[in-house]
Amino acid sequence: MTPSNSPNFDEATAAPSNVEAPADDPAAGAVSAGPDGSLAADAFGQSADDAAREEALRAGLADYELDDEDLGLLAGEYDDLDRPALEALPVLAIIGRPNVGKSTLVNRIIGRREAVVEDKPGVTRDRVSYPAEWAGRRFTLVDTGGWEVDVAGMDAKVAEQAEVAIDQADAVIFVVDSSVGQTDTDEQVVRLLRRSGKPIILAANKVDGPGLEADAAALWGLGLGEPVGVSALHGRGIGDLLDAAMAVLPTKSAHAIARPDGPRRVALVGRPNVGKSSLLNKVAGENRVVVDETAGTTRDPVDEIIELRGEPWLFVDTAGIRRRVHQTRGADFYASLRTQTAIERAEVAVVLVDASVPMTEQDIRVVQQVIDAGRALVIAYNKWDLMDEDRRPYLEREIDKDLVQVRWARRVNLSAKTGWHADKLVPALETALESWQRRIPTGRLNSFLGELVAAHPHPVRGGKQPRILFATQASACPPRFVIFASGFLDPQYRRFIERRLRETFGFEGTPIEISVRVRERRKRK
């Protein structure tokens, strides 16, 4: 597939033919490298000459028409993302057999439709955590897949995740379908819960009105005390259920670990069945999420705190992004929407690509989705260890051709199944995040542009040559630059500026946004 088939991509590496920079351009060599190849910490410092240039250019802007938004940008008002601290909140798990309404109850408790719900069993497969609050108390709510006895295949893996959720919870809400009554599976769950020794609240779901209270009373036979009649669909009895849960839920968790600083947020994205869940399990060192050969196994985004090199990372496993979201339906449709939300909540996205097959338009669409969301980017080629030696040179050329517009992205070749080269993932993430949150001093930025424009001025268009008046970095995460100019800058020249910004300041692994504001001189009275 050629780049022309992907009109959404911008030719970030292209430069105007009449402004191609020579190798000895002074603007391209402003960054010194350390002995390990990393950029020097003071490489982007602002000198006295830079500060003087900035002051002079700011004074010159007084001759141009500026609005309030322009003045705000010039004042250096950043809108960077915050990283909230990770608190050790008590954990309340929702347990039950398939299709009793666990995910519907989760959505009712957290007050929004977050968990994927569909009127058929087996929709939820992993244990998924959500922040929740009731009566001034904050806690973590864990949704689980349906637990069944004597099952095999994917159902057995789902049941295993539910058992892990019980083990790591501080209290459990056991959900039973009151319209069906207690079943042999429910009795098996009761035995499992009693062995755990955790506080248990029995929720009799689908009690949609007073006339159905008798169905809930019949569940006394499970031996877990008084059942709380609720309707997860209509919200009936939810307050009583949460009051009962808060009465037994400890104020401090015996399992969660607090962190003074929020962990870096990493989204694992890609088309279905490329190995996202396998990679999460490998870096976590345990079977955290369900892995199966069936495409589309993951539906809810799964958060997992993993400590790597002494630092906490929040990895989010997501549902595979399919070819066309509007062509999906049911659980897969909502899973695709939640994947987009997970990308927007992350700081960096790892796009997994299957190296054993040629890159598809769908893979490129996933990459573009991350770029459009303004997130740092790492492209991981999975199953690289399975490549034949004769195949690898051809694959390298395919990669260069398909991703010519995003050569700035960090790339890792690995095997999610065996863990081969998985240790290279963290350095790539750190580099991408460092670039994503990098700020360039205004004086240094304008000195860079002054040198660049002096060596390679904008082409004359229609007898006029636009002049760059001033530039500032409006924000980081991702880096956004605003250029004030006397006329419009050609898209090709903007791409040239972007390429030189990357070469000079090392913006590796992050998208860059450059906008131009054309401002005219004030009319003299």
C-alpha positions as CSV (number, residue, x, y, z in Angstrom):
1,M,0.0,0.0,0.0
2,T,1.4,3.4,-0.9
3,P,1.1,6.6,1.2
4,S,-1.2,8.1,-1.4
5,N,-3.8,5.7,-0.3
6,S,-3.8,7.3,3.1
7,P,-4.9,11.0,2.6
8,N,-5.2,11.6,6.4
9,F,-1.4,11.4,6.8
10,D,0.6,14.6,6.4
11,E,4.1,14.4,4.8
12,A,5.9,15.4,7.9
13,T,9.3,14.6,6.4
14,A,8.8,16.6,3.2
15,A,10.7,19.9,2.6
16,P,10.3,22.5,-0.2
17,S,12.6,21.7,-3.1
18,N,14.0,25.3,-3.1
19,V,14.6,25.3,0.7
20,E,16.4,22.0,1.2
21,A,18.9,22.6,4.1
22,P,22.6,21.8,3.7
23,A,24.2,19.3,6.1
24,D,26.1,22.2,7.8
25,D,23.0,24.3,8.6
26,P,23.7,25.9,12.0
27,A,20.1,25.4,13.0
28,A,20.4,21.7,12.7
29,G,23.2,21.2,15.1
30,A,22.0,23.0,18.2
31,V,21.6,19.8,20.3
32,S,24.6,18.2,22.0
33,A,24.4,14.5,22.8
34,G,25.7,12.7,25.9
35,P,27.9,9.7,25.9
36,D,24.9,7.4,25.8
37,G,23.4,9.3,22.8
38,S,20.8,11.1,24.9
39,L,20.2,14.8,24.6
40,A,22.1,17.0,27.0
41,A,19.9,18.4,29.8
42,D,20.8,22.0,29.1
43,A,20.6,21.6,25.3
44,F,17.5,23.8,25.1
45,G,18.5,26.5,27.6
46,Q,17.9,30.2,26.7
47,S,21.0,32.3,26.5
48,A,21.2,36.1,27.1
49,D,21.1,36.7,23.3
50,D,18.0,34.5,23.0
51,A,16.3,36.6,25.8
52,A,17.3,39.8,24.1
53,R,15.9,38.6,20.8
54,E,12.6,37.6,22.4
55,E,12.2,40.9,24.1
56,A,12.9,42.8,20.8
57,L,10.4,40.6,18.8
58,R,7.7,41.0,21.5
59,A,8.1,44.8,21.3
60,G,7.7,44.6,17.6
61,L,4.4,42.8,18.0
62,A,2.9,45.9,19.5
63,D,2.6,47.3,15.9
64,Y,0.2,44.4,14.9
65,E,-3.4,43.7,15.7
66,L,-3.6,41.1,18.5
67,D,-6.7,39.8,20.2
68,D,-7.2,38.5,23.8
69,E,-6.4,34.9,22.8
70,D,-3.1,36.1,21.2
71,L,-2.2,37.9,24.4
72,G,-2.9,34.8,26.5
73,L,-0.6,32.7,24.3
74,L,2.1,35.3,24.6
75,A,1.7,35.2,28.4
76,G,2.8,31.5,28.3
77,E,-0.5,29.9,29.5
78,Y,0.1,26.2,29.2
79,D,-2.8,23.6,29.2
80,D,-0.7,20.5,29.9
81,L,-2.3,17.3,31.2
82,D,-2.2,16.5,34.9
83,R,-1.2,13.1,36.4
84,P,-3.4,12.4,39.4
85,A,-1.8,10.5,42.3
86,L,-2.7,6.8,42.7
87,E,-4.6,6.3,46.0
88,A,-4.9,3.0,47.9
89,L,-8.7,2.9,47.8
90,P,-10.7,-0.1,49.1
91,V,-11.7,-2.6,46.5
92,L,-15.3,-3.9,46.0
93,A,-15.7,-6.7,43.5
94,I,-18.9,-7.7,41.7
95,I,-19.2,-11.5,41.3
96,G,-21.8,-13.8,39.9
97,R,-22.6,-16.3,37.2
98,P,-23.0,-15.2,33.6
99,N,-25.8,-12.8,32.5
100,V,-27.2,-11.9,36.0
101,G,-26.7,-8.2,35.4
102,K,-23.2,-7.5,36.9
103,S,-22.1,-5.0,34.3
104,T,-25.5,-3.2,34.4
105,L,-25.1,-3.0,38.2
106,V,-21.6,-1.5,37.7
107,N,-22.9,1.1,35.4
108,R,-25.6,2.0,37.8
109,I,-23.2,2.4,40.7
110,I,-20.6,4.5,38.9
111,G,-23.4,6.6,37.3
112,R,-22.4,6.2,33.7
113,R,-22.5,3.6,30.9
114,E,-18.9,2.6,31.1
115,A,-19.0,-1.3,31.2
116,V,-20.0,-3.0,28.0
117,V,-23.5,-4.4,28.3
118,E,-25.4,-6.7,26.0
119,D,-28.4,-9.0,26.5
120,K,-26.5,-12.2,26.2
121,P,-24.0,-14.1,28.5
122,G,-20.3,-13.8,28.3
123,V,-19.9,-10.1,27.3
124,T,-17.5,-9.2,30.1
125,R,-14.4,-11.3,30.1
126,D,-11.7,-9.6,32.1
127,R,-11.7,-8.0,35.5
128,V,-12.1,-4.3,35.0
129,S,-11.7,-1.5,37.6
130,Y,-13.7,1.7,37.9
131,P,-13.4,4.6,40.4
132,A,-16.7,5.0,42.4
133,E,-18.1,7.0,45.3
134,W,-21.0,6.6,47.8
135,A,-21.9,8.7,50.8
136,G,-18.6,10.5,50.7
137,R,-16.6,7.3,50.5
138,R,-14.4,6.6,47.5
139,F,-13.6,3.1,46.5
140,T,-12.6,1.0,43.5
141,L,-15.4,-1.1,41.9
142,V,-14.3,-4.2,40.0
143,D,-16.5,-5.8,37.3
144,T,-15.8,-9.4,36.4
145,G,-16.8,-12.0,33.9
146,G,-19.4,-14.7,34.8
147,W,-18.1,-17.5,37.0
148,E,-19.0,-21.1,36.0
149,V,-17.9,-24.5,37.2
150,D,-16.4,-27.2,34.9
151,V,-15.9,-25.0,31.9
152,A,-13.1,-25.0,29.3
153,G,-11.4,-22.7,26.8
154,M,-12.1,-19.0,27.1
155,D,-14.9,-19.5,29.7
156,A,-12.3,-21.2,32.0
157,K,-10.0,-18.2,31.6
158,V,-12.9,-15.8,32.4
159,A,-13.7,-17.8,35.6
160,E,-10.0,-17.7,36.6
161,Q,-10.0,-13.9,36.4
162,A,-13.1,-13.7,38.5
163,E,-11.4,-15.8,41.2
164,V,-8.4,-13.5,41.1
165,A,-10.8,-10.5,41.6
166,I,-12.2,-12.2,44.7
167,D,-8.7,-12.8,46.1
168,Q,-7.7,-9.2,45.6
169,A,-10.9,-7.6,46.8
170,D,-11.7,-6.2,50.3
171,A,-15.4,-7.0,50.0
172,V,-17.6,-8.8,47.5
173,I,-21.1,-8.1,46.1
174,F,-22.5,-11.5,45.0
175,V,-25.2,-10.9,42.3
176,V,-28.0,-13.5,41.8
177,D,-30.9,-13.4,39.3
178,S,-33.9,-13.4,41.6
179,S,-36.2,-14.2,38.6
180,V,-34.4,-17.5,38.2
181,G,-33.7,-18.3,41.8
182,Q,-30.7,-20.0,43.2
183,T,-28.9,-22.5,40.9
184,D,-26.2,-25.1,41.3
185,T,-23.7,-22.6,39.9
186,D,-24.8,-20.0,42.5
187,E,-24.2,-22.6,45.3
188,Q,-20.7,-23.3,43.9
189,V,-20.0,-19.5,43.9
190,V,-21.1,-19.4,47.6
191,R,-18.6,-22.1,48.5
192,L,-15.9,-20.2,46.7
193,L,-16.7,-16.9,48.5
194,R,-16.8,-18.6,51.9
195,R,-13.4,-20.0,51.4
196,S,-12.1,-16.5,50.6
197,G,-13.2,-15.2,54.0
198,K,-14.2,-11.8,52.5
199,P,-17.2,-9.8,53.6
200,I,-20.1,-10.7,51.3
201,I,-23.3,-8.7,50.3
202,L,-26.0,-10.7,48.5
203,A,-27.7,-8.7,45.7
204,A,-30.9,-10.2,44.4
205,N,-31.1,-8.5,41.0
206,K,-34.1,-8.0,38.7
207,V,-36.5,-7.1,41.6
208,D,-38.2,-4.5,39.4
209,G,-41.1,-3.9,41.7
210,P,-42.7,-4.6,45.1
211,G,-44.5,-7.6,43.7
212,L,-41.2,-9.4,43.1
213,E,-39.8,-9.0,46.7
214,A,-40.8,-12.6,47.4
215,D,-38.4,-13.8,44.7
216,A,-35.6,-12.0,46.6
217,A,-36.7,-13.5,49.9
218,A,-36.3,-17.0,48.4
219,L,-32.5,-16.5,48.2
220,W,-32.2,-16.7,52.0
221,G,-31.5,-20.4,51.3
222,L,-28.0,-19.5,50.1
223,G,-26.9,-18.9,53.7
224,L,-25.4,-15.5,53.1
225,G,-27.9,-13.5,55.2
226,E,-30.6,-11.1,54.0
227,P,-30.6,-10.6,50.3
228,V,-30.9,-7.0,49.2
229,G,-33.5,-6.7,46.4
230,V,-32.3,-4.4,43.6
231,S,-33.0,-3.6,40.0
232,A,-29.8,-2.7,38.3
233,L,-31.7,-1.8,35.1
234,H,-34.1,0.7,36.9
235,G,-32.0,1.7,39.9
236,R,-34.3,0.3,42.5
237,G,-32.7,-0.6,45.8
238,I,-29.1,0.5,44.8
239,G,-28.8,2.9,47.7
240,D,-29.7,0.1,50.2
241,L,-27.1,-2.2,48.5
242,L,-24.3,0.4,48.7
243,D,-25.2,1.2,52.3
244,A,-24.8,-2.5,53.2
245,A,-21.5,-2.6,51.2
246,M,-20.1,0.4,53.0
247,A,-20.9,-1.1,56.3
248,V,-18.5,-4.0,55.7
249,L,-16.0,-2.4,53.3
250,P,-12.8,-1.4,55.2
251,T,-11.6,2.2,55.0
252,K,-8.1,1.0,54.1
253,S,-7.4,-1.6,51.4
254,A,-5.3,-4.6,52.2
255,H,-4.3,-5.0,48.6
256,A,-4.0,-1.7,46.8
257,I,-0.8,0.3,46.9
258,A,-0.7,4.1,47.1
259,R,1.8,6.1,45.0
260,P,2.7,9.7,45.6
261,D,2.9,10.4,41.9
262,G,0.4,9.3,39.3
263,P,1.7,6.5,37.0
264,R,2.4,7.2,33.3
265,R,-0.7,6.0,31.4
266,V,0.0,3.7,28.4
267,A,-2.7,2.4,26.0
268,L,-2.1,-0.8,24.1
269,V,-4.0,-0.4,20.8
270,G,-4.2,-2.1,17.4
271,R,-6.5,-4.1,15.2
272,P,-8.0,-7.3,16.7
273,N,-5.8,-10.3,17.5
274,V,-2.3,-8.6,17.1
275,G,-1.2,-9.5,20.6
276,K,-2.2,-6.6,22.9
277,S,-3.4,-8.8,25.8
278,S,-0.4,-11.1,25.4
279,L,1.9,-8.1,25.7
280,L,0.1,-6.9,28.8
281,N,0.4,-10.3,30.5
282,K,4.1,-10.5,29.6
283,V,5.1,-7.1,31.1
284,A,2.8,-7.8,34.1
285,G,4.4,-11.1,34.7
286,E,1.0,-12.8,35.2
287,N,-2.1,-13.7,33.3
288,R,-3.8,-10.4,34.0
289,V,-6.2,-10.5,31.0
290,V,-7.9,-13.2,29.0
291,V,-6.0,-14.3,25.9
292,D,-7.6,-16.5,23.2
293,E,-7.1,-17.2,19.5
294,T,-10.5,-15.7,18.9
295,A,-10.3,-12.2,17.5
296,G,-12.0,-9.6,19.7
297,T,-11.5,-11.3,23.1
298,T,-11.0,-8.0,24.9
299,R,-14.0,-5.7,25.1
300,D,-13.6,-3.5,28.2
301,P,-10.4,-1.5,28.6
302,V,-8.4,-3.3,31.3
303,D,-6.2,-1.1,33.6
304,E,-3.2,-2.7,35.3
305,I,-0.6,-1.0,37.4
306,I,2.8,-2.5,36.6
307,E,6.1,-1.5,38.2
308,L,9.0,-1.4,35.7
309,R,12.5,-0.3,36.6
310,G,11.2,0.9,39.9
311,E,8.5,3.2,38.4
312,P,4.7,2.6,38.2
313,W,3.1,2.4,34.8
314,L,-0.6,2.2,34.1
315,F,-1.1,-0.1,31.1
316,V,-4.5,-0.2,29.5
317,D,-5.4,-3.2,27.3
318,T,-8.1,-2.2,24.8
319,A,-10.4,-3.8,22.3
320,G,-9.1,-4.2,18.8
321,I,-10.0,-1.3,16.5
322,R,-12.0,-2.8,13.6
323,R,-12.1,-1.7,10.0
324,R,-15.2,0.4,10.3
325,V,-16.7,1.3,13.7
326,H,-20.1,1.9,12.2
327,Q,-20.1,-1.6,10.7
328,T,-19.9,-3.2,14.2
329,R,-22.9,-3.8,16.5
330,G,-23.7,-4.7,20.0
331,A,-20.8,-5.3,22.4
332,D,-18.1,-4.8,19.7
333,F,-19.5,-1.4,18.8
334,Y,-19.4,-0.1,22.4
335,A,-15.9,-1.7,22.9
336,S,-14.6,0.4,19.9
337,L,-16.0,3.6,21.5
338,R,-14.3,2.7,24.8
339,T,-11.0,2.1,23.0
340,Q,-11.1,5.7,21.6
341,T,-11.8,7.0,25.2
342,A,-8.8,4.9,26.5
343,I,-6.5,6.5,23.9
344,E,-7.7,10.0,24.9
345,R,-7.1,9.2,28.6
346,A,-3.6,7.9,28.0
347,E,-0.4,9.8,27.6
348,V,1.3,7.4,25.2
349,A,-0.1,4.7,22.9
350,V,1.7,1.6,21.9
351,V,0.3,0.5,18.5
352,L,0.9,-3.2,18.0
353,V,1.3,-4.4,14.4
354,D,1.6,-8.0,13.3
355,A,5.0,-8.3,11.6
356,S,4.1,-11.7,10.1
357,V,1.7,-10.1,7.6
358,P,1.9,-6.9,5.5
359,M,0.8,-3.7,7.1
360,T,-2.8,-2.9,6.3
361,E,-4.8,0.2,5.8
362,Q,-6.4,-0.6,9.2
363,D,-3.0,-0.5,10.9
364,I,-2.4,2.9,9.5
365,R,-5.8,4.1,10.6
366,V,-5.0,3.1,14.1
367,V,-1.8,5.1,14.0
368,Q,-3.6,8.1,12.7
369,Q,-6.2,7.7,15.5
370,V,-3.4,8.1,18.0
371,I,-1.9,11.1,16.2
372,D,-5.3,12.8,16.0
373,A,-5.7,12.3,19.7
374,G,-2.4,14.1,20.3
375,R,-0.7,11.3,22.2
376,A,2.9,10.1,22.2
377,L,3.4,7.1,19.9
378,V,5.4,3.9,20.0
379,I,4.9,1.3,17.2
380,A,5.6,-2.2,18.3
381,Y,6.1,-4.9,15.6
382,N,4.9,-8.1,17.3
383,K,6.0,-11.6,16.3
384,W,9.3,-10.2,15.0
385,D,11.2,-13.3,16.3
386,L,9.2,-15.5,13.9
387,M,10.4,-13.6,10.8
388,D,12.6,-15.5,8.3
389,E,16.0,-13.8,7.7
390,D,15.2,-13.5,4.0
391,R,11.9,-11.8,4.8
392,R,13.3,-9.1,7.2
393,P,14.9,-6.8,4.6
394,Y,11.7,-6.7,2.6
395,L,9.7,-6.0,5.7
396,E,12.0,-3.1,6.6
397,R,11.4,-1.6,3.2
398,E,7.6,-2.1,3.6
399,I,7.8,-0.3,6.9
400,D,9.7,2.6,5.5
401,K,7.2,2.9,2.7
402,D,4.0,2.6,4.7
403,L,5.1,4.8,7.6
404,V,7.1,7.4,5.7
405,Q,4.9,10.1,7.2
406,V,5.6,9.1,10.8
407,R,9.3,8.3,10.8
408,W,9.4,10.3,14.0
409,A,7.6,7.5,15.9
410,R,9.6,5.3,18.2
411,R,9.7,1.7,17.0
412,V,10.2,-1.6,18.9
413,N,10.5,-5.1,17.4
414,L,9.4,-7.7,19.9
415,S,7.5,-10.9,20.7
416,A,4.6,-10.5,23.1
417,K,4.2,-14.2,23.5
418,T,7.8,-15.1,24.4
419,G,8.9,-11.7,25.8
420,W,11.7,-11.3,23.3
421,H,12.9,-7.7,23.3
422,A,10.0,-6.6,25.6
423,D,12.6,-4.9,27.8
424,K,13.1,-2.4,24.9
425,L,9.6,-1.1,25.4
426,V,10.2,1.0,28.5
427,P,13.1,3.1,27.0
428,A,11.0,3.8,23.9
429,L,8.1,4.9,26.1
430,E,10.3,7.1,28.2
431,T,11.8,8.8,25.1
432,A,8.4,9.4,23.6
433,L,7.0,10.8,26.8
434,E,10.0,13.1,27.3
435,S,9.5,14.5,23.9
436,W,5.7,14.7,24.4
437,Q,6.0,17.0,27.4
438,R,9.1,19.0,26.2
439,R,9.0,22.8,26.3
440,I,11.2,25.1,24.3
441,P,12.0,28.5,25.8
442,T,10.5,31.2,23.7
443,G,13.7,33.0,23.1
444,R,15.5,29.8,22.0
445,L,12.6,29.0,19.7
446,N,12.7,32.4,18.0
447,S,16.5,32.3,17.6
448,F,16.1,28.9,15.9
449,L,13.4,30.3,13.6
450,G,15.5,33.4,12.8
451,E,18.5,31.3,11.8
452,L,16.2,28.9,9.8
453,V,14.4,31.7,7.9
454,A,17.7,33.6,7.2
455,A,19.2,30.5,5.6
456,H,16.0,29.3,3.9
457,P,13.4,32.1,3.5
458,H,9.8,31.4,2.6
459,P,9.2,31.4,-1.2
460,V,7.7,34.5,-2.8
461,R,4.1,33.9,-3.6
462,G,2.1,36.4,-5.7
463,G,4.9,39.0,-5.4
464,K,4.7,38.8,-1.6
465,Q,6.9,37.1,0.9
466,P,5.3,36.4,4.3
467,R,7.5,37.2,7.3
468,I,7.5,35.3,10.6
469,L,7.0,37.9,13.3
470,F,7.2,35.8,16.5
471,A,6.7,32.2,17.7
472,T,5.7,30.6,21.0
473,Q,5.0,27.2,22.3
474,A,1.4,27.3,23.3
475,S,1.5,24.1,25.3
476,A,3.1,20.7,25.7
477,C,1.5,17.2,25.8
478,P,1.7,17.3,22.8
479,P,3.9,20.2,21.8
480,R,1.8,22.9,20.1
481,F,3.5,25.9,18.5
482,V,1.9,29.1,17.3
483,I,3.6,31.2,14.7
484,F,2.6,34.9,14.2
485,A,3.3,35.9,10.6
486,S,2.5,38.7,8.2
487,G,1.0,36.3,5.7
488,F,0.0,32.6,5.2
489,L,2.8,30.0,5.2
490,D,2.7,27.3,2.6
491,P,1.8,23.8,4.0
492,Q,5.1,22.6,2.5
493,Y,7.1,25.3,4.4
494,R,5.2,24.4,7.7
495,R,6.3,20.8,7.2
496,F,9.8,21.9,6.6
497,I,9.7,23.9,9.9
498,E,8.3,20.8,11.7
499,R,11.1,18.6,10.4
500,R,13.8,21.0,11.5
501,L,12.1,21.3,15.0
502,R,12.4,17.6,15.3
503,E,16.0,17.5,14.2
504,T,17.1,20.4,16.4
505,F,15.1,19.7,19.6
506,G,14.7,16.0,19.4
507,F,10.9,15.6,19.3
508,E,11.1,11.8,18.8
509,G,7.9,9.8,19.4
510,T,5.4,12.7,19.6
511,P,3.2,14.5,17.1
512,I,3.8,18.3,16.7
513,E,1.1,20.8,16.0
514,I,2.0,24.0,14.2
515,S,-0.5,26.7,13.6
516,V,0.0,30.1,11.9
517,R,-1.8,33.3,12.9
518,V,-1.8,36.0,10.2
519,R,-1.8,39.4,11.8
520,E,-1.8,42.8,10.0
521,R,-0.2,46.0,11.1
522,R,-2.3,48.5,13.1
523,K,-3.7,51.3,11.0
524,R,-2.1,54.5,11.9
525,K,-4.5,57.3,12.6
